[in-house]
Amino acid sequence: MKTHDLFTKPSAEGRDFSSILREVQEFISAEYSSLIAQGGEESKAQVKRYVLKYLQDHRLAVIGMSSDELVDALYTEMAEFGFLTKYIYGSGVEEIDVNSWCDIEIQYSGGLTEKLKEHFESPEHAVAMIRRMLHISGTVLDNSNPVVTGHLSKNIRIAAMKSPVVDEDVGVAASIRIVNPQSMQKADFVSGGTATDDMLDFLSLCLRYGISICVAGATSSGKTTVAGWLLTTIPDNKRVFTIESGSREVDLVREKNGQVVNSVVHTLTRDSENERQCITQISLLDISLRFNPDLVFVGEMRGAEANAAQEAARTGVAVLTTIHSNSCEATYRRMVSLCKRAVDMSDQTLMDYVTEAYPIVVFCKQLENKKRRLMEITECEILPDGTRRYNTLYRYVIDENHMDGDKTVISGHHEAICNPSRSLQKRLVENGMPSEKLAQFVEAEAVAV
């Protein structure tokens, strides 16, 4: 019997799972709450022993479950996150979407979306479980705060809503994002059709040699995964300063024989009701330049920090960031609108700034078949007279898109459209890129020197 059956099929003889859970939970909370709070494998084993003894002493069982299975199920409900635990910490899971207490979907990294047969016991059970998750980050979900964001760990983000924002009978709606960009290797992107070797090598070398990059796309387009992988390609001798909002999604510190071999400073923003105690992306961008970085990573630009980021990029520091946008060219317009939240400047002036700051924009997209593709890599070339020209360097071309029953079938290929501009080539060479490396991406013309 699966866990979800326990919530819907009471035992014909004896007790159903939910009533046993309530009884055992009351006992453990009264006698051993500090042991659960302590955490760790040793305390987990102790709690399980106490649960097993209670079950044996009171002759409690659920049909279809062994005593060990019942103990495990009770423990995950009391101390972990119930049936969601195996998905939260399982491999290949990118997102858990709780649409209601009885409607939960799992999105896997390969693009598969699965409706779970498992679900919460009730709307109240769903709210209680999400509250437990949010408690880890000190976030409270209640009637005065019905829409909140929090995190379980540095790479697991939670956004949740309860009534009155959602209906009472829904219980809770939540999105649990599991971000682990470093689990992806270059070969994974290539074999999965996300990008080609040349595209990834080009982006990696641009970043290494001081060219700022903005990775754009909608939610779940894969932009954070691409940005995270790019960060792993930075050589150990480059100093990296990362700025993330609320929770950390990248872990770039490398160790060898117990010693750190690269140079990384990881930072996080902090919200506070006291404005003086707030630490924003803007304040971290300001301080980052005092740490003499070769590269600054801004987790995501969503507001006025876009202006501080473009200013940092125009000082000569390479900046890697992500942004929500629907195309490469639209990315620059989006940046302008965000910058205007910080400064009162004309659109044209800000457009000149952001196109100078980010010569390269990468646009990612999740297609109808849930496959992720780098749809385009664009360079904004600044011509001698100061005008801008958008050059598409690489593009994903869709060859076929049709329905096969209820399945969407999409096939396509990536094309190299044009060479990097002469000015970008020159800048890369001046920043130390060997000419033979650059020659890999330049066809039918001499490499600028």
Secondary structure, DSSP 4 states (H G I P E B T S, - for coil): --HHHHHHS--SSS--HHHHHHHHHHHHHHHHHHHHHH-SHHHHHHHHHHHHHHHHHTT---TT--HHHHHHHHHHHHHS-GGGHHHHSSTTEEEEEEEETTEEEEEETTS-EEE-S---SSHHHHHHHHHHHHHTTT---BTTB-EEEEEEETTEEEEEEETTTS-TTT-EEEEEEE--GGG--HHHHHHTTS--HHHHHHHHHHHHTT--EEEEE-TTSSHHHHHHHHHHTS-TTSEEEEEESSS-------EETTEE-SEEEEEE-B--SSGGG-B-HHHHHHHHGGG--SEEEEEEE-STHHHHHHHHHTTT-EEEEEEE-SSHHHHHHHHHHHHTTT----HHHHHHHHHHH-SEEEEEEE-TTS-EEEEEEEEEEE-TTS-EEEEEEEEEEEEEEEEETTEEEEEEEEEE--PPPHHHHHHHHHTT--HHHHHTT--SSPPP-
